[in-house]
Amino acid sequence: MTNPFADENDLKNNFPSVVRLNVGGMHFTTRLSTLRKHDGSVLAAMFSGRHIAEKDEDGRFFIDRDGTYFIHILNYLRDEVLPPPEVVTLVYDEAQYYGLLHLMECLRNSPCMFGEIARQTFMAQFPEYDENVDKIINSAKEKALHSATRSHTYELVIAIKFCKHSPDNSSGQNFDQNHVCHTTDGQGRNYRKAEVVFGPWEAQVSQIDSLLQCVILDLTKHGLTVKPSGLRSLCRYYVRRGQKVESCEAQLLGIEFQWW
């Protein structure tokens, strides 16, 4: 039976007043008015009649997105209910995808988002931070195939440079800006080279622990089991200039990966 309260344009576009959804394989049911509640959002546009809305084989409107946290999107659209603290950052990503600006603002003002906002602000001072994290992940994948047969853990060394080195090269013995940052023990043994180099950045050396914690957290978000290995050393590269020694300022840190 036709719904007497349905908009004529909705009927032409096959939008019933009660909409069945398939969001990445998860099924939901809600009112059309709920999906259209926030003008300018992706959901409002999808069910505006201006676009072709794809259906699955059972006639549900299909959204090609992980549906794990979609219930929180619906709860907000229905009653402006905010998600529980443990999923706020994840729901924020969904709100961003669906263009729900007011929900994003509410979540940013949530106490459990304060730390993440502060972390993102901190990381913004380090250009190419995300690219360096990707390099660590790719390096870990390569090493996993070789080290996993010998040990359940692997230590990856990173170098962090806090400022550009601008030595006086008048002596004719050049400081190699592209040297391999490395460390050794007191007897020059146990050579370890940095596999990923962060920087150079105009930042404070005192921020190194906060930076390492950011890296550990982001690696964990990618499903890796990691922790600081305890390695902390200055790069051993140096150039002698008569009575003076020009040394690298990079800090070398170890990250331990656990495979099983």
N, C-alpha and C positions, 0 to 999 in steps of 0.2 A: 504494500500500500504506500502511495506517495505521501511524504511528509508535507502537510499543508503549510508548515512554517519554513520550509526550505526556500532559499533564494532561487529564482528562476535561472540565474547564471550558474549557480552551483549544480543544478540538475543537468544543464547542458554539458558541464565539465565532469559529470559523474562524481560530484562531491556530495555525499550524503551528510546529514547533520551530525551523525555519529560516524567517526572515521576509524577504520581498522588499519593499523600500521605494522609493517615489518621493518624493524630497524636492525640491520645486520644479522637477521635470523631470529631476533627477539620480537615477540608480538605485544602490541599495546592497543588499547582502545580509548578514544577520547572524543570530545566534541570538536567539530570544525571550528567553532568560535574560539575554542581554547588555542588551537594552532595559529589562529589569525590574531591573537590578542595583542601582539606587539608589532605594530607597523614597522616595516624596514627589516624585520628579521628574515632569516632564510626560510623558516617554516611558513611565515605569512606569505612570502613570495611564492613558495612551492604550491600552496593551496589558494592562490589568488585567482586562478583561472587563466593567468597570462602564460603559464608554462604547461607543458605536457607532464603529468605526474605518472610515473611508471608504476605498474602493479606487478605483484608476483603471481604465481599460477593459481593461488587461492583467492585472488582479488584484493589482497591487501596492498595498500600504497607502500612502495618500497623506498627506503632511505639507506643508501650504501654507506653506513657508518656503524662502528661498534656500538651496540645498544646497551652496554653494561650500565651506563650512568644516565640513560635517557629518562628513566623514571623520575630522577631528580629534576630534569628539565620540565617534565610534565607537572610535577608537584608545584614547581614555582609558577608555571603558567596558570595553573588552576587556582592556587590559594596563596601564592607568594611565599611558600614554605621553602626555607633554605636547607641545604643538605647537611648531614652530620659532619663534624669537624674533620674526621679521618679521610673524607673524600672531597673536601672543598677544593683542593688544588686540581684534582682530576675533573671535577664538574666545571671548574673555571675554564678548562680547555674546551669542554663541550659547549659552554655558553659562548665562548669566543667563536667557535666554528659556526654556531647557529645565529650569530649576530645579535645575541640578547644583551644589549649594552647595559640595561638597568640591572640585570642579574649579575653581570660582571662587576659593576660598581658595588653592589651589595656584598659580593664575595671578597672584593679587595678590602672592604672595611671590616671583614671578619677577623677576629683576633688570630685565628690559625693561619691567616694569609700574611700577617705582618712579617714573619720571619722570612718567607719566600720572597716577598717584595724587597726586603732589605738585602737578601742574598743576590737578587737580580740586579739591584742597584750597585752592589759591590762588584759584581762580575762585569758590569758595563764599562769599567775602567780598564779592562783587559781586552784589547782588540784580538779577534781571531780565537777567542777562548773556545767557542764551540768546535771550531775546526781542529784545535789541538786535542780536545776530548775524543773526537772521531778518530784522530790518528792513534791515540792510546788504544781505543777499542779495536781498530784494525790490526795494530801490532800484537795485541793480546790474542786475537784470533789466529794469527800466523804462528805465534809461539805455542799455542795450545796443542797443535798437532805434533809438535816436537817434544815438548816438555811433559805432556800429560802421561806419556809412557814411562817416564822416569820418576816423576814426583806428582803429588796432588796439588802442589803449589808452584807458583812462578813469581819471581820478583822482576818488575819492570822499572827501570830507572828513568826519571824525567829530570830535565834541567830547567830552572826558572831564572831568566835574566831580568834584572830590575832596571837597567839603564843601558844605553848604548855605550860601547867602549870607544873612546876617541883618543887613542894614544898619540904621542908625538913621534912620527916615524923618521925624524931627521937623522937617527943613528944608522939608518940603512938596514936595520934588522926589524922587519915588519911584524907587527902583531897580526896574526891571521884571524880576521873577523869570522871566517868560516871553519874554524877549528872544531874538532869533535870534543864536546864537553865530556869529561870522564873523571873518574876518581880511582884511587888505589889505597892500599893500606899504608902504614908508616914505612914499610920497607920497599915500597914501589910495586908490590905484588897485588894480586886479586883485582886486576884491571876490570872496571865496569864503565861502559859508555852509556851516555844518555840516549835513549831511543826516540824520545820526543822532547823538543825544546820549546818552552813557552817564552814569549817575549822577543826582544827586549821591551820592557814596559817602564813607564815613569810612575813607579809606585814605591811603597815603603817595604823594606826587608821584613819589618815587623808584621806585615800582612801575609807572610808565607804560610802560616798555619791555617788562616782562614781560607786562603786560596786552595790549599791541599784538601781541606774539608769539603769545599765546593766540588772539586774534582771527584773525590770519593763518593759524594752524594749522587752526582750525575752518572757515574759509572754504575752505582747501585740501581738507579732508575732504569738502566738498560739491562737489568737482570744479572749483572755480574756480582760475584761475591768477592769483595775487596776490602783491604784495610791498609793503613800505613805500615810499611815493613820495619820502620825504625831507622833505615838508612838516611843519614843527613850529612852532607859533606860539601865543601867548596870544590869547584872544578880545579883540577891539578894543572891545567895548561898555564904556561907562563913563558915570557920572553925576558932574557937578561939583557940589560942595557948598561954595560959597565958595572958600576956599583949598585945600580937600581934593578929591581925586578918588576916587570909589568905582568900582572896576573889577571886571569879571568875572574869575573865577579859572580858567575852563575852559582846558584844553590842547587845541589843535586839531592833529590829525594827518591825514596823507593816506595813502590806500591805493590803489595802482595796480592796476587790473584789465586783464589782457591778453586780448583776444577771439580773436586768432589770431596 
